Amino acid sequence: MVVVGAGMAGVQTAVALRERGFDGTVTLIGAEPHQPYDRPPLSKAVLLGKAEGSAFDVDFDSLGVDLLLGREVLGLRPADHEVDTEAGPVPYDVLVLATGAEPVRLPGAEGVPGVHLLRTLDDAERLRPVLARQHDVVVVGAGWIGAEFATAAREAGCAVTVVEAADRPLAGALPAEVAAPMTAWYADSGTDLRTHARVARVEPGAVVLDDGSRLPAGAVVVGIGARPATAWLAGSGVALGPHHEVLADDRLRTNVPDVYAVGDCASFPSARYGERLLVHHWDNALQGPRTVAANILGEADAVYDPVPYFWSEQFGRFVQYAGHHTAADRLIWRGDPTGPAWSVCWLRDDHLVALLAVGRPRDLAQGRRLIEAGTRMDEQALTDPTRPLKNATVRPT
């Protein structure tokens, strides 16, 4: 059994195989030389120097998992049942693709001194002294990672400007009316948010916008998205989708025999939402491996159709999201979005399909269960933020 990718999805696949009793060889291949580690702390505790690392609490030796670290994969040859790596081929009986995603780079900025990404442990360690010196920082992109880095940089005492090409933060993730209240969070924290702002070029010590504005920048952090890390699969016959993600089925199998895919590098068809989902979040990398392991070992015909979930800590707020809202036909507010705690519910045919909770973890926990159960909701009751979500359902007649 060979797993390519030593992030959350790859590690949890190896763990799940052992937990389910698989006693054959398990080999985990990772491109980085570090012990496998968790990524969410990189933009928080590790970045601020509150933690030295975030290695998984997994004893690979006792699990009998062979780690091949610092070994980049170069290609896949299904006909030979081999993965090509820098150190030579690795044979497999069953292969799991868990290579995750890689950050999108800012065109023209590569090689410019002071330009950073935040995806790996090495990235976080390079940025830590930047924050300690309290540089002027320009963040390109007001998505989840941009907001989290801006939060950490402000906590460290840096002057922070965030530039966003769209008209609002989180433009690719949330509707305008939901993202609009979040704009004020930047100003409240002392962060300068500039929307409708495109980067013309990056120079040493400055970012130049397309309107000619020149922003001083001791450091530039690029957070403009991520894409599946699948370039190494070229010519392998593994089917890829429009975002270059592996097209897995609802059992997380690829179109190539004995090859599975899990986590950020793969999309899967969701019967719950009636479309194929590509989910770049931690919980997907945690949950998917259980389905992969069950199907590999033939224990059950396990279908993967989760309620997507993620969270973000930004500007003193805990933001959580569950579900998938694009097919919703109604949006319901719970609470005042200018206040510290509020939620948004999305309905389709009276059923809760997604929920965003800001400072309301109970709403999220109850809402996630209601989404999973396909429960019909009472729209009027939903609008009352003092009423628990579980008590806002339609009573059977």
C-alpha positions as CSV (number, residue, x, y, z in Angstrom):
1,M,0.0,0.0,0.0
2,V,1.5,3.3,-1.1
3,V,0.2,6.8,-0.1
4,V,1.6,9.8,-2.0
5,G,1.4,12.9,0.2
6,A,2.3,13.3,3.8
7,G,-0.2,15.9,4.9
8,M,-3.5,15.4,6.8
9,A,-5.1,13.3,4.1
10,G,-2.1,11.0,3.5
11,V,-1.3,10.5,7.2
12,Q,-4.9,9.8,8.1
13,T,-5.2,7.3,5.3
14,A,-2.2,5.4,6.7
15,V,-3.7,5.6,10.2
16,A,-7.1,4.4,9.0
17,L,-5.7,1.4,7.2
18,R,-3.9,0.3,10.3
19,E,-6.9,1.0,12.6
20,R,-9.0,-1.2,10.3
21,G,-6.6,-4.1,10.6
22,F,-4.5,-3.9,7.4
23,D,-1.3,-5.7,8.2
24,G,0.6,-5.3,4.9
25,T,3.2,-2.8,4.0
26,V,2.2,0.9,4.2
27,T,4.5,3.4,2.6
28,L,3.9,7.2,3.0
29,I,5.8,9.4,0.5
30,G,6.2,13.1,1.4
31,A,8.0,15.8,-0.6
32,E,9.1,17.8,2.4
33,P,11.9,16.6,4.7
34,H,10.0,17.4,7.9
35,Q,8.1,14.9,10.0
36,P,4.4,15.1,8.7
37,Y,2.7,18.1,10.2
38,D,-0.7,19.8,10.5
39,R,-1.2,23.0,8.5
40,P,-3.8,25.2,10.3
41,P,-1.3,26.2,13.1
42,L,1.1,27.6,10.5
43,S,-1.0,30.8,10.1
44,K,-1.5,31.1,13.9
45,A,0.8,29.7,16.6
46,V,3.7,28.7,14.5
47,L,3.7,32.0,12.6
48,L,3.7,34.0,15.8
49,G,6.4,32.0,17.5
50,K,4.0,30.5,20.0
51,A,4.8,27.0,18.8
52,E,7.9,25.6,17.1
53,G,6.0,23.2,14.9
54,S,2.8,21.2,14.4
55,A,3.9,17.6,13.8
56,F,1.1,15.1,14.0
57,D,1.0,13.1,17.2
58,V,1.4,9.8,15.3
59,D,4.0,7.2,16.1
60,F,4.7,5.9,12.6
61,D,7.2,3.4,13.9
62,S,4.7,1.7,16.1
63,L,2.1,1.7,13.3
64,G,4.6,0.1,11.0
65,V,4.4,2.9,8.4
66,D,7.4,3.4,6.3
67,L,8.1,7.2,5.8
68,L,9.9,8.3,2.6
69,L,10.4,12.0,3.3
70,G,12.0,14.7,1.2
71,R,11.2,12.7,-1.9
72,E,9.3,14.4,-4.6
73,V,7.1,12.3,-6.9
74,L,7.7,12.8,-10.6
75,G,5.2,10.5,-12.3
76,L,2.9,7.5,-12.2
77,R,3.0,4.5,-14.4
78,P,-0.1,2.4,-13.8
79,A,0.8,-0.3,-16.3
80,D,3.9,-1.1,-14.2
81,H,2.2,-0.3,-10.8
82,E,5.0,2.1,-10.0
83,V,5.3,5.7,-8.8
84,D,8.4,7.5,-10.0
85,T,10.3,9.6,-7.4
86,E,13.6,11.5,-7.3
87,A,15.2,8.4,-5.7
88,G,13.8,5.9,-8.1
89,P,10.5,4.0,-8.6
90,V,8.3,2.8,-5.8
91,P,6.1,-0.2,-6.6
92,Y,2.5,-0.4,-5.3
93,D,-0.4,-2.8,-5.2
94,V,-2.9,-0.1,-4.2
95,L,-2.1,3.6,-4.5
96,V,-3.7,6.6,-2.7
97,L,-3.2,10.0,-4.2
98,A,-3.1,12.6,-1.3
99,T,-0.8,15.3,-2.7
100,G,-3.1,18.2,-1.6
101,A,-3.0,21.6,-3.1
102,E,-0.3,24.2,-3.9
103,P,-0.6,28.0,-3.7
104,V,-1.2,30.0,-6.8
105,R,1.8,32.3,-7.3
106,L,1.5,36.0,-8.2
107,P,2.6,36.5,-11.8
108,G,5.8,38.5,-12.1
109,A,6.6,38.3,-8.4
110,E,8.7,35.1,-8.4
111,G,12.3,35.8,-7.4
112,V,11.5,39.3,-6.1
113,P,13.1,39.7,-2.6
114,G,10.6,39.8,0.2
115,V,7.7,38.0,-1.5
116,H,6.3,35.1,0.5
117,L,3.7,32.3,0.4
118,L,2.2,30.7,3.4
119,R,1.6,27.0,2.8
120,T,4.4,25.0,4.4
121,L,6.3,24.9,7.6
122,D,9.3,26.5,5.9
123,D,7.1,29.3,4.7
124,A,5.9,30.0,8.2
125,E,9.5,29.9,9.6
126,R,10.6,32.4,6.9
127,L,7.8,34.7,7.8
128,R,8.2,34.6,11.6
129,P,11.2,37.0,11.7
130,V,9.4,39.3,9.3
131,L,6.6,39.7,11.8
132,A,9.0,40.0,14.7
133,R,10.7,43.0,13.0
134,Q,7.3,44.6,12.5
135,H,7.7,45.3,8.8
136,D,5.1,47.1,6.7
137,V,3.3,44.1,5.2
138,V,1.2,44.0,2.0
139,V,-1.1,41.0,1.7
140,V,-2.3,40.1,-1.8
141,G,-5.7,38.5,-1.5
142,A,-8.5,38.9,1.0
143,G,-9.5,35.3,1.2
144,W,-9.3,33.0,4.2
145,I,-5.5,32.7,4.3
146,G,-5.1,36.5,3.6
147,A,-7.4,37.4,6.5
148,E,-5.7,34.9,8.9
149,F,-2.2,36.2,8.0
150,A,-3.3,39.8,8.3
151,T,-4.7,39.0,11.8
152,A,-1.4,37.5,12.9
153,A,0.6,40.4,11.4
154,R,-1.5,42.9,13.2
155,E,-1.2,41.0,16.5
156,A,2.6,41.1,15.9
157,G,2.4,44.9,15.5
158,C,2.9,45.2,11.8
159,A,1.3,47.8,9.6
160,V,-0.8,45.7,7.2
161,T,-2.4,46.6,3.9
162,V,-4.6,44.0,2.1
163,V,-5.2,44.4,-1.6
164,E,-8.1,42.5,-3.2
165,A,-9.0,42.6,-6.9
166,A,-12.7,41.9,-6.2
167,D,-15.1,44.3,-4.6
168,R,-15.1,42.6,-1.2
169,P,-13.3,40.0,1.0
170,L,-14.0,36.3,0.4
171,A,-15.5,37.1,-3.0
172,G,-14.9,33.6,-4.3
173,A,-16.4,32.0,-1.2
174,L,-19.5,34.0,0.0
175,P,-22.2,36.1,-1.5
176,A,-21.8,39.8,-1.5
177,E,-24.4,40.5,1.2
178,V,-22.8,38.0,3.6
179,A,-19.2,39.1,3.0
180,A,-20.1,42.8,3.2
181,P,-20.2,42.9,7.1
182,M,-16.7,41.4,7.2
183,T,-15.2,44.4,5.5
184,A,-15.5,46.4,8.7
185,W,-13.4,43.8,10.5
186,Y,-10.3,44.9,8.7
187,A,-10.7,48.6,9.7
188,D,-11.6,47.6,13.2
189,S,-8.3,45.8,13.5
190,G,-6.3,48.6,12.0
191,T,-5.8,46.8,8.7
192,D,-6.0,48.8,5.5
193,L,-8.3,46.9,3.1
194,R,-8.2,48.0,-0.6
195,T,-10.7,46.4,-2.9
196,H,-10.9,46.8,-6.7
197,A,-7.1,46.8,-6.4
198,R,-5.0,44.9,-8.8
199,V,-1.2,44.4,-8.5
200,A,0.6,45.8,-11.5
201,R,4.0,44.7,-10.3
202,V,6.1,44.0,-7.2
203,E,9.4,45.7,-6.7
204,P,11.9,45.3,-3.8
205,G,10.3,47.2,-1.0
206,A,7.0,48.1,-2.7
207,V,3.9,46.9,-4.4
208,V,2.6,49.0,-7.3
209,L,-1.1,48.8,-8.1
210,D,-2.7,49.2,-11.5
211,D,-3.9,52.7,-10.6
212,G,-0.3,53.8,-10.0
213,S,-0.5,53.7,-6.2
214,R,2.7,52.6,-4.5
215,L,2.5,50.7,-1.3
216,P,5.6,50.3,0.9
217,A,6.2,46.7,1.7
218,G,9.0,45.2,3.8
219,A,7.3,42.0,3.0
220,V,4.6,40.8,0.5
221,V,2.5,37.8,1.3
222,V,0.5,36.2,-1.5
223,G,-2.8,34.5,-0.7
224,I,-4.7,34.3,-4.0
225,G,-5.8,30.7,-3.9
226,A,-4.6,27.2,-4.3
227,R,-4.9,24.5,-6.9
228,P,-4.6,20.7,-6.7
229,A,-1.0,19.5,-6.8
230,T,-1.4,17.1,-9.7
231,A,1.0,18.2,-12.4
232,W,3.1,15.1,-11.7
233,L,0.2,13.0,-13.0
234,A,0.5,14.2,-16.6
235,G,0.5,11.3,-19.0
236,S,-0.5,8.8,-16.3
237,G,-4.1,8.3,-17.6
238,V,-5.6,9.5,-14.3
239,A,-8.6,11.7,-15.3
240,L,-8.4,15.3,-14.2
241,G,-11.1,17.9,-13.9
242,P,-11.4,21.6,-15.0
243,H,-9.3,22.7,-12.0
244,H,-6.7,20.0,-12.6
245,E,-8.1,18.0,-9.7
246,V,-8.3,14.2,-9.7
247,L,-11.8,13.1,-10.7
248,A,-12.7,10.6,-8.0
249,D,-16.0,8.8,-7.8
250,D,-18.3,8.6,-4.8
251,R,-16.1,5.8,-3.3
252,L,-13.0,8.0,-3.9
253,R,-11.7,5.7,-6.7
254,T,-10.1,7.2,-9.7
255,N,-10.6,5.9,-13.3
256,V,-7.4,3.9,-13.0
257,P,-7.6,0.5,-11.3
258,D,-6.1,0.3,-7.8
259,V,-5.7,4.1,-7.6
260,Y,-7.7,6.2,-5.1
261,A,-7.6,9.9,-4.4
262,V,-8.5,11.9,-1.3
263,G,-8.2,15.4,0.2
264,D,-7.5,18.7,-1.6
265,C,-6.2,17.1,-4.8
266,A,-9.5,15.4,-5.6
267,S,-13.2,16.2,-6.3
268,F,-16.1,13.9,-5.7
269,P,-19.7,13.7,-6.8
270,S,-22.2,14.7,-4.0
271,A,-25.6,13.2,-4.2
272,R,-26.6,15.5,-1.3
273,Y,-25.8,18.7,-3.3
274,G,-26.3,17.3,-6.9
275,E,-22.9,18.4,-8.1
276,R,-19.2,17.6,-8.0
277,L,-17.4,19.2,-5.0
278,L,-13.8,20.2,-4.7
279,V,-13.2,21.0,-1.1
280,H,-9.9,22.6,0.0
281,H,-10.3,22.3,3.8
282,W,-8.9,20.4,6.7
283,D,-12.1,18.5,7.6
284,N,-12.3,17.0,4.1
285,A,-8.7,15.7,4.5
286,L,-9.6,14.2,7.9
287,Q,-12.9,12.5,6.9
288,G,-12.1,11.2,3.4
289,P,-9.4,8.7,4.4
290,R,-11.9,6.7,6.4
291,T,-13.9,6.1,3.3
292,V,-10.8,5.3,1.3
293,A,-9.6,2.7,3.8
294,A,-13.0,1.1,4.1
295,N,-13.2,0.7,0.3
296,I,-9.7,-0.5,-0.1
297,L,-10.1,-3.2,2.5
298,G,-13.6,-4.2,1.1
299,E,-15.2,-3.8,4.5
300,A,-18.2,-1.9,3.1
301,D,-19.4,-0.2,0.0
302,A,-18.6,3.2,1.6
303,V,-20.0,6.3,-0.1
304,Y,-18.3,9.6,0.5
305,D,-20.9,12.4,0.7
306,P,-20.0,14.6,3.7
307,V,-21.4,18.0,4.8
308,P,-18.4,20.1,4.1
309,Y,-17.1,22.0,7.1
310,F,-14.3,24.5,7.8
311,W,-13.4,27.3,10.2
312,S,-11.2,30.4,10.3
313,E,-10.0,32.6,13.1
314,Q,-9.7,36.2,12.0
315,F,-9.7,39.6,13.6
316,G,-10.8,38.3,16.9
317,R,-13.7,36.2,15.5
318,F,-14.3,32.5,15.1
319,V,-15.9,31.9,11.8
320,Q,-17.4,28.5,10.9
321,Y,-19.1,27.2,7.8
322,A,-21.0,23.9,7.1
323,G,-22.7,22.8,3.9
324,H,-22.7,24.1,0.4
325,H,-24.9,27.1,-0.4
326,T,-24.7,27.6,-4.2
327,A,-28.0,25.9,-5.0
328,A,-29.9,27.5,-2.1
329,D,-33.1,29.5,-2.8
330,R,-33.3,31.5,0.4
331,L,-30.9,33.2,2.8
332,I,-31.9,33.8,6.5
333,W,-30.1,36.0,8.9
334,R,-29.8,35.2,12.6
335,G,-28.6,38.2,14.6
336,D,-27.1,41.5,13.7
337,P,-24.2,41.2,11.3
338,T,-22.7,44.4,12.7
339,G,-22.4,42.7,16.1
340,P,-19.9,40.2,17.5
341,A,-22.1,37.1,16.9
342,W,-24.4,36.2,14.1
343,S,-25.3,33.4,11.7
344,V,-26.6,33.0,8.1
345,C,-28.7,30.0,7.1
346,W,-29.2,28.9,3.5
347,L,-32.4,27.0,2.6
348,R,-33.4,25.0,-0.4
349,D,-37.1,23.8,-0.5
350,D,-37.3,24.6,3.3
351,H,-34.3,22.3,4.0
352,L,-31.1,23.7,5.6
353,V,-28.3,23.2,3.2
354,A,-25.6,25.5,4.6
355,L,-24.8,27.7,7.5
356,L,-22.2,30.4,8.4
357,A,-21.7,31.1,12.1
358,V,-19.7,34.0,13.4
359,G,-19.1,33.6,17.1
360,R,-22.0,31.1,17.4
361,P,-20.5,27.6,17.6
362,R,-23.8,26.2,18.9
363,D,-25.6,27.3,15.7
364,L,-22.9,25.5,13.7
365,A,-22.9,22.3,15.7
366,Q,-26.7,22.0,15.6
367,G,-26.9,23.2,12.0
368,R,-24.4,20.7,10.8
369,R,-26.5,17.9,12.2
370,L,-29.7,19.3,10.7
371,I,-28.0,19.5,7.3
372,E,-26.9,15.9,7.5
373,A,-30.4,14.8,8.5
374,G,-32.1,16.8,5.7
375,T,-34.4,18.4,8.2
376,R,-37.1,20.9,7.1
377,M,-36.9,24.2,8.9
378,D,-39.4,26.8,10.0
379,E,-38.2,30.0,8.3
380,Q,-39.8,32.3,10.8
381,A,-38.3,30.5,13.7
382,L,-34.9,30.6,12.1
383,T,-34.8,34.4,12.2
384,D,-34.9,34.4,16.0
385,P,-31.2,34.2,17.2
386,T,-32.3,33.4,20.7
387,R,-34.0,30.2,19.6
388,P,-31.8,27.1,19.3
389,L,-31.6,25.9,15.7
390,K,-32.7,22.5,16.8
391,N,-36.0,24.1,17.9
392,A,-36.6,25.8,14.6
393,T,-37.6,22.7,12.7
394,V,-40.9,22.0,11.0
395,R,-43.0,19.8,13.3
396,P,-44.4,16.7,11.7
397,T,-48.2,16.9,11.2
